[in-house]
Amino acid sequence: MSRAGRARTEPDRASPALVATTLVVGAILLLVLLLAAFGGAPEPTVPGLPGAGLFVGWLLPITRLLLDFAAVGAVGCLLFAAYLVPPRDQDLRRPAQRALRAASWCALVWAGLAAVGSLLTLADIAGQSLGEVLTAPGFADSLVSLDQSRSLLLVSALALLVTLSARRVKTTDGPMLVLVLALAALVPPILTGHAATHRAHELATVSLVIHVIAVSLWVGGLAALLMFRRRSPGKDAATVSRYSTVALVCFGLTAASGLLNAVIRLGDGTGLFAELLGSGYGVLILVKLAALAALAWFGWWHRRHAIALLAAGRPSAFRRFAGREVVLMLATIAVAVALSRTPTPSGGSSDVVDPADPGHQHAASTAFTGPPTSGH
Ligand code: HEM
């Protein structure tokens, strides 16, 4: 069936910009709801005590969510250019070039959000408003000296490198090199996040690195399949079946690394099930488990029906289902960011920093405001 014939049989599609905006706004609303409902919401600053305030408190997780989306977008477009389009195919040039350009834009947004995230993280940990942080003497030193903000600066630099190199790639193995660089840029925040401060931090860190890389390839790859069409249904089917193998491996890795990470965080206390059902963190884990089960069903349906229909020249079933699957995956990432901002039940270190905690504040504030104020 020609492209014109295919267009006639498929319903009108909303513009990509409208779809993307609706998804992002929906995901932010879901994140705010989950943080408010399960104990991850920021608290207003107590008068007389240091605090970054609600503006920073809410902007930090929202920035983290948008950053995760941009990173997943960049990784997915690069996977499409580097692997999903079979390398010997003459078409490589067109779909892969479009994917590389899109990867470059996603990476630029990623770099910007990581820089903003670095600032917000410093304010959050220092327990000061953005204005106070930006006007404090030695601001730049503290941005670099604090592990968490420095790691986001490193992400920003690496994402900028991805932006530039994705635009300059000309050879067929170039996209794979840029993909590896993008995957490396996912790692620094995990090495300085709460996984690194956990008692079993090696296991917590390694499993979270595997988790985030697998999720980024899985979700990003499917989104890229929906964004970039091949010339014919047969070539689309070839690309989709290549993705299907990647998806199966990433599904397994996401499940195993996620469960391991959850057990590490929940296992400290009296009983795993008590903490699963009795804490906001635990309930969010259960929500993710349910999402994973639903995604398993989507995977099965694609393998059982959609890919065959696609090869038979009927792409609409695959596109419709893949579209819904991407919506569920993006919602699950919002659940994941809410999880990373929700205190773990064992009081284990979480990503949530209590500016009122003198030990924490003291370390950060002396970094850029000199000796502690009279309140200590
Ligand atoms: C068996 C199901 C799953 C479990 C038990 C699980 C568990 C976890 C845990 C414990 C974390 C660390 C959270 C923290 O920082 O405290 C995490 C992070 C994450 N998970 Fe999962 N996960 C699962 C499935 C998924 C799925 C299906 C997706 C996406 C489609 C996903 C996306 C993510 C992302 C993006 C992060 C990092 C969030 C961030 O720090 O920005 N997970 N997951």
Residues whose N, C-alpha, C, O or C-beta is under 5 A from the ligand:
A	BS01	HEM	D68 V215 T254 A255 G258 L259 N261 A262 I285 K288 L289 L292 M329 T332 I333 A336 V337 L339 S340
